Amino acid sequence: MTVSSIEPRPSPPAAPDRAAAAPFALAHARLGEAFPTLRVHHGPPRSGGGWVSGAQLLHDPAGLRELIDFDVRDGLDRYGTALRPDVAAGFCLHRYCWPVGLLFTLPWLLERRVPVLAPEALSLRRDTGELTAEPGAFFCLPQDPAAGLPGALVVADEAALRERLLAALTEHFTPVLAVFRPEVRRGPRTLWACATDAVVEGLWQVSAALGEEERAVDALRSLLPEHAGARTAPFLAGTGFRFEERDGSSPVRTRTRAGCCLLYTVRPADSCTGCPRVARC
């Protein structure tokens, strides 16, 4: 699924968030630099007025329905044809995982910090691309200046921090995927492939916009190594990064996605970048 497929419609710029949570302020501010239409506020989850909280998503069928219905309308507007119900739900899941994954991975990349963030601690507003999050504790390294802050959980080294990142992502996404599964009509591996793609592509695309692509690619390869015995479950092992020559020009980095986003069901003649149905390995 392309970058434009997950970007919300443009909205007027907002004033700086004065309540920014210090351990993640820099990372989330830089996220706003890369994607001005994706804004992160810090504070209690919101509901009403276009906001859907994580608690509503998990425990109120109307909350899930509200999120998916946004993609039903967006699909009709974007493609001029109605999406299959499972495709609309799949697009919605991807568009949840992509920005939410960045709440974990961008602080990890830029500040070596991993938030503890349950689904109930955030809310989304799809029409403006806003997120409200209230991180609790966070994991960090011993030399981090934030190691003495309230809520800091110090781990031994980079490997331990990577383990905590995978664990935090797993804890967040597990109940979300369970709620979406009946709507998407796919098995666990396909759902985790969607989450894997969102996590990898989100950090890759944002880091490229920030001039940090090489650093992010190396970090993601360490997080999701391809070698035999790599412990990444339930996320799929490997990032799928590769170089590809296009029209005789210099090779460019691309990736083969872990799962298919089903764009072809809407545009049969098209495929998204890195589609596993057509990509050359």
Secondary structure, DSSP 8 states (H G I E B T S, - for coil): --HHHH-----------TT--GGGHHHHHHHHHH-TT-EEEESS---BTTEEEHHHHHH-HHHHHHHHHHHHHHHHHHHSS---HHHHHHHHHHHHHHHHHHHHHHHHHHHSEEE---GGGEEEETTTTEEEE----EEE-TT-GGGGSTTEEE-SSHHHHHHHHHHHHHHHHHHHHHHHHHHHT--HHHHHHHHHHHHHHHHHHHHHHTT-HHHHHHHHHHHS--STT---TTS-S---EEEE--TTS--EEEE--SS---GGGT-TT---TT-TTT---
